[in-house]
Amino acid sequence: MGNGHELVRRSSGNRKVYLLVAGSDLLHSIHGSDFFIAAQTPVLRSIRLWPCRHGAVGVWRILLRDLLRLSWKFGRRATGLIMAASLFALKLGAAFGGALAGWVLSGYGFVAGGVQTPEALQGILLLVSWIPGVFGILGFVTMLFYSLTSEKMKSIETDLIARKAV
């Protein structure tokens, strides 16, 4: 089987691992459940977060695999353009996420440095439970339609090598 690095390499960028991470995060976002409390114990938290340790790498690996598929499908490489657009979308998403947090806190009457009302506490709770859960569900559903498998990638890589040799 190889060492741990080989396991991480094979599993990062894998649809099943992404779905496992997303499902775990969804369960974690349910506030007040037994799982939420149990997930805070050090051993269970380590098990739950193991896929997340390379989750960010997995997302970029999925993107790079899709770039290979696009160059295979259309016969042209657009790596720079796609990566630039992806980074722009990432930054736009970070800006939107920060703005959303501010809007929710403002809407629930949060006052910085002051004693929080029950409504403000409810807004804070939403920001760490249900709102991330909704976005997690969207990511989970999106990945259900991701069709690029390891077998398909091997076929694409073989075909690209053969094209390059000609």
Number of C-alpha atoms within 10 A of each C-alpha: 5 6 7 9 9 11 11 17 14 12 17 24 24 20 22 14 17 24 18 15 20 24 17 18 19 19 17 22 22 16 15 10 12 10 15 15 12 13 19 13 10 10 10 13 13 14 11 18 15 12 20 20 13 16 21 13 15 23 16 15 16 18 17 16 18 16 18 20 19 16 15 16 12 9 12 10 15 13 16 10 9 15 15 11 12 14 11 12 12 12 12 12 12 12 11 12 13 11 12 14 17 14 14 17 21 13 12 18 17 22 12 8 6 7 10 15 13 12 14 19 16 15 22 17 13 18 18 15 19 15 16 16 21 13 13 21 15 12 15 19 13 11 15 12 9 11 9 14 14 14 8 12 15 11 11 19 15 12 13 17 10 10 11 8 7 5
